[in-house]
Amino acid sequence: MAGAESARPAPPVLPWTVRLQVLALGAFCDLSQRRNGTVNRFLFSLADRKTPARPRPDALGVRSADVMVGNDRNLWARVFSSSAGEAGAAPLPVLVYFHGGGFALLSAASAPLDAMCRRFCRELRAVVVSVNYRRAPEHRYPAAYADCVDVLSYLGNTGLPADLGVPVDLSRCFLIGDSAGGNIAHHVAHRWTSPAAATSSNPVRLAGIILLQPYFGGEERTEAELRLEGVGPVVNMRRSDWFWKAFLPEGADRNHPAAHVTGEAGPEPELPEAFPPAMVVVGGFDPLQDWQRRYAAMLQRKGKAVRLVEFPDAIHGFYIFPKLPDAGKLVKDVKTFMETHTPDH
C-alpha cells in the first residue's frame, strides 16, 4: 500500500478562486448527503446559487426562457438563443444539455451551469436546451432518462418557442452532458436510436453526443480511483458510492447496466445501428477516467465513431470554470466535433 501512496500525484495546481469554489461545493455536498440516503436540499441550496431566465439579451447577446414540458412532474427546460442570429441565416443546430450533480444535485437554474450554457450558445452558434430532469433519491432510475427522452419528443412534437428569433435544424441535434449528465446522454441516445424509436416520425435526429467526463462505474475499484483518492477534487469514492446508491434501484449494486456499460462485469450493451458519433472528454485528475476510456474503447469495438479528448491537467468539472484555460480549449474541440458530424458530412 505504501507503493500505491507514493505513486499518487501531487494535487492539481488551481487558481485560488477555483480552489475555494471546489472546496465549498465539496463541503456542502458532503453535508447534504444524509446517512439515511436522502438529500438535505435546503443546506445544499446555500451553495447552489440559482439564476432566473433572462428574456433580454445579456452582454454576450444571449437570452433565455424556461419552457414547461410536463406539468405533472415539473419537467422543464431552459432554452438559450443568441441575438447574433440574423434573418435569413441558416438554421442553427440544437444542443440539448443534461447537467451533472450525481443525479441528485444541481439544476438547470444553477448559476455556473446557466453561465456555461450561455457560453456554449454564443461560442458554438447553437440553440441550447438545458433539461431540468427529476433528481434522485426522490426519483430513482430510470426517471432522469425518461425525462430527457421526453424533452426530445417535446422538441419534435411541439417545437421551440415561437419568439426564439432564430431558425433551428432538428436534424442537427447534439446531446451534451457532464458527469451524470454524460451518463444520461449515453442512455438517452441508446433509447432514441433504438429500432422501435427509429420508426417514429419525430424530426429530431441525433448528429452526435458529447460526454464531458461521463459518470460511469462498477463494483470494481479502478487504478485511477485508487490513485487519485484524496488527490483529485470534486469526486471521491465515498461521494460516488452515495450517489449511485441514491440513483440506482433499491438493492442494486454498481454493476447495474445504468452504471456499468463497458462490459467487464456483464454483457456489453447492444448499441443500435443508428447510435450517433461520440466525443468523450477525459481529465487527468478525474478519478473516473478509467471508466471513461473503457467506454470509448467499447464504442470502438462496436464500430461506432468516437473521439477521445484528453486534458491531462483537468479536474472533474473543469469546464464550469471559465478561468481555466482547458475550459476554453474544450469549447473549440466541441465546435470542431459539431462541425464535423452534421448531415452534410
ROROMAR-262011 format. One record per residue (C-alpha): residue in one letter; x, y, z. Coordinates in nm, 3 decimals, m for minus. Example, Ala and Ser with C-alpha at 12.3 -4.5 7.8 and 13.67 -1.06 7.14 Angstrom:
% ROROMAR-262011
REC   aa        xx        yy        zz
REC    A     1.230    m0.450     0.780
REC    S     1.367    m0.106     0.714
//
This chain:
% ROROMAR-262011
REC   aa        xx        yy        zz
REC    M     0.000     0.000     0.000
REC    A     0.295     0.229     0.064
REC    G     0.388     0.195    m0.303
REC    A     0.037     0.297    m0.406
REC    E     0.055     0.601    m0.177
REC    S     0.388     0.709    m0.324
REC    A     0.251     0.670    m0.678
REC    R    m0.014     0.930    m0.614
REC    P     0.048     1.260    m0.794
REC    A     0.063     1.596    m0.625
REC    P    m0.271     1.779    m0.610
REC    P    m0.357     1.983    m0.920
REC    V    m0.249     2.346    m0.935
REC    L    m0.562     2.564    m0.946
REC    P    m0.628     2.939    m0.918
REC    W    m0.722     3.016    m0.559
REC    T    m1.070     3.130    m0.660
REC    V    m1.138     2.797    m0.831
REC    R    m0.993     2.604    m0.539
REC    L    m1.223     2.784    m0.296
REC    Q    m1.527     2.713    m0.511
REC    V    m1.436     2.346    m0.541
REC    L    m1.375     2.310    m0.167
REC    A    m1.702     2.483    m0.082
REC    L    m1.902     2.271    m0.326
REC    G    m1.746     1.953    m0.191
REC    A    m1.814     2.051     0.169
REC    F    m2.180     2.132     0.103
REC    C    m2.213     1.811    m0.098
REC    D    m2.082     1.606     0.196
REC    L    m2.304     1.783     0.447
REC    S    m2.609     1.742     0.223
REC    Q    m2.566     1.366     0.175
REC    R    m2.755     1.226     0.472
REC    R    m2.669     0.881     0.607
REC    N    m3.027     0.768     0.554
REC    G    m2.985     0.820     0.178
REC    T    m3.179     1.146     0.150
REC    V    m3.055     1.493     0.050
REC    N    m3.068     1.800     0.272
REC    R    m3.178     2.023    m0.013
REC    F    m3.210     2.335     0.199
REC    L    m2.849     2.306     0.313
REC    F    m2.718     2.243    m0.038
REC    S    m2.920     2.540    m0.168
REC    L    m2.691     2.766     0.035
REC    A    m2.409     2.674    m0.204
REC    D    m2.622     2.622    m0.516
REC    R    m2.691     2.978    m0.627
REC    K    m2.980     2.993    m0.875
REC    T    m3.029     3.238    m1.159
REC    P    m3.358     3.313    m1.339
REC    A    m3.412     3.301    m1.713
REC    R    m3.325     3.626    m1.886
REC    P    m3.557     3.720    m2.173
REC    R    m3.340     4.017    m2.268
REC    P    m3.001     3.961    m2.432
REC    D    m2.706     3.972    m2.192
REC    A    m2.355     4.106    m2.263
REC    L    m2.294     3.805    m2.488
REC    G    m2.616     3.867    m2.678
REC    V    m2.774     3.554    m2.530
REC    R    m3.124     3.538    m2.391
REC    S    m3.308     3.253    m2.220
REC    A    m3.659     3.133    m2.147
REC    D    m3.798     2.847    m1.940
REC    V    m4.031     2.605    m2.116
REC    M    m4.265     2.368    m1.928
REC    V    m4.258     2.018    m2.075
REC    G    m4.451     1.819    m1.816
REC    N    m4.667     1.987    m1.554
REC    D    m4.740     1.655    m1.385
REC    R    m4.377     1.623    m1.275
REC    N    m4.246     1.979    m1.303
REC    L    m4.032     1.883    m1.600
REC    W    m3.897     2.194    m1.772
REC    A    m3.607     2.313    m1.982
REC    R    m3.420     2.640    m2.018
REC    V    m3.371     2.746    m2.379
REC    F    m3.078     2.972    m2.473
REC    S    m3.064     3.158    m2.804
REC    S    m2.833     3.424    m2.937
REC    S    m2.934     3.756    m3.085
REC    A    m2.643     3.705    m3.323
REC    G    m2.879     3.504    m3.540
REC    E    m2.992     3.720    m3.829
REC    A    m3.295     3.698    m4.053
REC    G    m3.225     3.471    m4.346
REC    A    m2.939     3.296    m4.168
REC    A    m2.903     2.919    m4.194
REC    P    m3.088     2.720    m3.926
REC    L    m2.882     2.658    m3.613
REC    P    m2.808     2.320    m3.458
REC    V    m2.973     2.230    m3.128
REC    L    m2.756     2.134    m2.833
REC    V    m2.953     1.951    m2.561
REC    Y    m2.766     1.969    m2.232
REC    F    m2.801     1.735    m1.933
REC    H    m2.640     1.870    m1.616
REC    G    m2.424     1.679    m1.371
REC    G    m2.454     1.650    m0.995
REC    G    m2.457     1.276    m0.933
REC    F    m2.822     1.254    m1.050
REC    A    m2.916     1.417    m0.716
REC    L    m2.783     1.774    m0.706
REC    L    m2.781     2.097    m0.913
REC    S    m3.038     2.204    m1.172
REC    A    m3.080     2.389    m1.499
REC    A    m3.105     2.710    m1.293
REC    S    m2.774     2.661    m1.108
REC    A    m2.573     2.976    m1.180
REC    P    m2.245     2.814    m1.302
REC    L    m2.435     2.579    m1.534
REC    D    m2.654     2.859    m1.666
REC    A    m2.339     3.061    m1.740
REC    M    m2.177     2.764    m1.915
REC    C    m2.483     2.713    m2.135
REC    R    m2.468     3.081    m2.229
REC    R    m2.107     3.037    m2.340
REC    F    m2.200     2.727    m2.538
REC    C    m2.485     2.911    m2.708
REC    R    m2.269     3.205    m2.813
REC    E    m1.943     3.029    m2.900
REC    L    m2.089     2.718    m3.064
REC    R    m2.358     2.912    m3.252
REC    A    m2.628     2.676    m3.136
REC    V    m2.960     2.690    m2.956
REC    V    m2.903     2.525    m2.619
REC    V    m3.178     2.339    m2.434
REC    S    m3.084     2.268    m2.072
REC    V    m3.306     1.998    m1.918
REC    N    m3.422     2.018    m1.558
REC    Y    m3.486     1.646    m1.508
REC    R    m3.613     1.489    m1.186
REC    R    m3.343     1.407    m0.933
REC    A    m3.259     1.117    m0.704
REC    P    m3.320     0.986    m0.445
REC    E    m3.678     1.114    m0.467
REC    H    m3.685     0.994    m0.828
REC    R    m3.457     0.698    m0.895
REC    Y    m3.357     0.522    m1.216
REC    P    m3.497     0.548    m1.480
REC    A    m3.673     0.882    m1.409
REC    A    m3.389     1.104    m1.536
REC    Y    m3.356     0.903    m1.858
REC    A    m3.731     0.911    m1.919
REC    D    m3.749     1.287    m1.860
REC    C    m3.468     1.362    m2.104
REC    V    m3.619     1.139    m2.374
REC    D    m3.949     1.318    m2.323
REC    V    m3.780     1.654    m2.379
REC    L    m3.652     1.530    m2.716
REC    S    m4.005     1.419    m2.802
REC    Y    m4.136     1.760    m2.698
REC    L    m3.886     1.939    m2.922
REC    G    m4.001     1.740    m3.221
REC    N    m4.373     1.746    m3.150
REC    T    m4.419     2.096    m3.004
REC    G    m4.107     2.279    m3.114
REC    L    m3.917     2.563    m2.954
REC    P    m4.077     2.894    m2.852
REC    A    m4.204     3.094    m3.150
REC    D    m4.029     3.409    m3.026
REC    L    m3.688     3.241    m3.026
REC    G    m3.580     3.466    m3.309
REC    V    m3.367     3.209    m3.490
REC    P    m3.448     2.907    m3.709
REC    V    m3.328     2.568    m3.585
REC    D    m3.242     2.241    m3.758
REC    L    m3.372     1.946    m3.554
REC    S    m3.182     1.705    m3.779
REC    R    m2.866     1.857    m3.630
REC    C    m2.941     1.777    m3.267
REC    F    m2.647     1.707    m3.038
REC    L    m2.670     1.574    m2.684
REC    I    m2.415     1.707    m2.438
REC    G    m2.387     1.607    m2.074
REC    D    m2.134     1.647    m1.799
REC    S    m2.064     1.386    m1.531
REC    A    m2.403     1.225    m1.450
REC    G    m2.536     1.417    m1.749
REC    G    m2.283     1.236    m1.967
REC    N    m2.421     0.906    m1.842
REC    I    m2.770     1.033    m1.925
REC    A    m2.659     1.136    m2.276
REC    H    m2.542     0.781    m2.349
REC    H    m2.861     0.617    m2.226
REC    V    m3.089     0.871    m2.395
REC    A    m2.904     0.825    m2.726
REC    H    m2.939     0.448    m2.683
REC    R    m3.316     0.479    m2.634
REC    W    m3.369     0.744    m2.902
REC    T    m3.191     0.540    m3.172
REC    S    m3.345     0.204    m3.080
REC    P    m3.521     0.018    m3.364
REC    A    m3.859     0.090    m3.203
REC    A    m3.789     0.464    m3.188
REC    A    m3.646     0.467    m3.540
REC    T    m3.994     0.423    m3.684
REC    S    m4.112     0.745    m3.519
REC    S    m4.193     1.045    m3.735
REC    N    m4.034     1.279    m3.480
REC    P    m3.797     1.513    m3.672
REC    V    m3.528     1.516    m3.400
REC    R    m3.222     1.331    m3.531
REC    L    m2.908     1.286    m3.324
REC    A    m2.599     1.406    m3.508
REC    G    m2.367     1.331    m3.216
REC    I    m2.327     1.302    m2.841
REC    I    m2.069     1.486    m2.632
REC    L    m1.986     1.326    m2.297
REC    L    m1.790     1.554    m2.063
REC    Q    m1.623     1.329    m1.807
REC    P    m1.922     1.093    m1.803
REC    Y    m2.021     0.925    m1.478
REC    F    m1.990     0.550    m1.528
REC    G    m1.882     0.298    m1.268
REC    G    m1.894    m0.050    m1.123
REC    E    m1.819    m0.253    m0.814
REC    E    m1.453    m0.270    m0.918
REC    R    m1.217    m0.003    m0.788
REC    T    m1.010     0.108    m1.085
REC    E    m0.646     0.211    m1.077
REC    A    m0.736     0.579    m1.123
REC    E    m0.996     0.571    m0.847
REC    L    m0.739     0.433    m0.603
REC    R    m0.450     0.653    m0.720
REC    L    m0.647     0.978    m0.714
REC    E    m0.844     0.920    m0.393
REC    G    m0.786     1.227    m0.181
REC    V    m0.596     1.396    m0.466
REC    G    m0.848     1.479    m0.736
REC    P    m1.109     1.724    m0.604
REC    V    m1.488     1.703    m0.650
REC    V    m1.513     1.324    m0.695
REC    N    m1.410     1.064    m0.438
REC    M    m1.523     0.708    m0.380
REC    R    m1.742     0.783    m0.078
REC    R    m1.938     1.057    m0.256
REC    S    m1.963     0.850    m0.571
REC    D    m2.090     0.540    m0.388
REC    W    m2.356     0.753    m0.216
REC    F    m2.479     0.894    m0.549
REC    W    m2.504     0.551    m0.711
REC    K    m2.696     0.414    m0.412
REC    A    m2.934     0.711    m0.429
REC    F    m2.996     0.674    m0.804
REC    L    m2.999     0.302    m0.880
REC    P    m3.299     0.081    m0.797
REC    E    m3.328    m0.031    m0.435
REC    G    m3.093    m0.322    m0.375
REC    A    m2.896    m0.280    m0.700
REC    D    m2.517    m0.261    m0.692
REC    R    m2.287    m0.054    m0.912
REC    N    m2.271    m0.327    m1.177
REC    H    m2.626    m0.234    m1.274
REC    P    m2.646    m0.159    m1.651
REC    A    m2.719     0.209    m1.581
REC    A    m2.375     0.249    m1.421
REC    H    m2.165    m0.026    m1.575
REC    V    m2.183    m0.002    m1.954
REC    T    m1.836    m0.121    m2.055
REC    G    m1.878    m0.498    m2.033
REC    E    m1.626    m0.611    m1.770
REC    A    m1.895    m0.723    m1.522
REC    G    m2.150    m0.845    m1.773
REC    P    m2.257    m0.827    m2.137
REC    E    m2.175    m0.511    m2.326
REC    P    m2.480    m0.311    m2.428
REC    E    m2.619    m0.383    m2.771
REC    L    m2.594    m0.048    m2.948
REC    P    m2.844     0.038    m3.223
REC    E    m2.713     0.080    m3.574
REC    A    m2.813     0.447    m3.564
REC    F    m2.623     0.519    m3.240
REC    P    m2.455     0.856    m3.310
REC    P    m2.086     0.952    m3.319
REC    A    m1.948     1.032    m2.975
REC    M    m1.693     1.267    m2.824
REC    V    m1.565     1.156    m2.484
REC    V    m1.375     1.408    m2.269
REC    V    m1.133     1.282    m2.001
REC    G    m0.944     1.474    m1.733
REC    G    m0.611     1.363    m1.588
REC    F    m0.720     1.443    m1.229
REC    D    m1.061     1.280    m1.262
REC    P    m1.087     0.951    m1.068
REC    L    m1.350     0.835    m1.320
REC    Q    m1.110     0.844    m1.614
REC    D    m1.059     0.467    m1.643
REC    W    m1.435     0.413    m1.684
REC    Q    m1.445     0.687    m1.946
REC    R    m1.160     0.538    m2.151
REC    R    m1.322     0.195    m2.128
REC    Y    m1.644     0.346    m2.258
REC    A    m1.466     0.496    m2.560
REC    A    m1.293     0.162    m2.622
REC    M    m1.629    m0.018    m2.606
REC    L    m1.772     0.214    m2.871
REC    Q    m1.470     0.148    m3.092
REC    R    m1.508    m0.230    m3.053
REC    K    m1.865    m0.197    m3.172
REC    G    m1.762     0.002    m3.478
REC    K    m1.903     0.334    m3.357
REC    A    m1.736     0.663    m3.438
REC    V    m1.576     0.802    m3.123
REC    R    m1.327     1.077    m3.048
REC    L    m1.142     1.062    m2.716
REC    V    m1.022     1.403    m2.598
REC    E    m0.778     1.412    m2.305
REC    F    m0.695     1.707    m2.080
REC    P    m0.405     1.581    m1.863
REC    D    m0.425     1.858    m1.601
REC    A    m0.805     1.880    m1.579
REC    I    m1.010     1.816    m1.264
REC    H    m1.362     1.676    m1.272
REC    G    m1.592     1.960    m1.377
REC    F    m1.317     2.185    m1.517
REC    Y    m1.548     2.312    m1.793
REC    I    m1.759     2.502    m1.538
REC    F    m1.470     2.735    m1.456
REC    P    m1.400     2.978    m1.745
REC    K    m1.078     3.090    m1.574
REC    L    m0.922     2.753    m1.651
REC    P    m0.754     2.752    m1.995
REC    D    m0.879     2.400    m2.065
REC    A    m1.238     2.525    m2.045
REC    G    m1.176     2.743    m2.350
REC    K    m0.993     2.465    m2.533
REC    L    m1.287     2.232    m2.473
REC    V    m1.531     2.468    m2.646
REC    K    m1.309     2.470    m2.955
REC    D    m1.296     2.089    m2.954
REC    V    m1.673     2.066    m2.920
REC    K    m1.719     2.312    m3.207
REC    T    m1.492     2.104    m3.430
REC    F    m1.686     1.789    m3.341
REC    M    m2.019     1.954    m3.419
REC    E    m1.896     2.093    m3.750
REC    T    m1.761     1.753    m3.850
REC    H    m2.067     1.549    m3.759
REC    T    m2.356     1.708    m3.945
REC    P    m2.594     1.564    m4.204
REC    D    m2.391     1.738    m4.475
REC    H    m2.075     1.543    m4.391
//
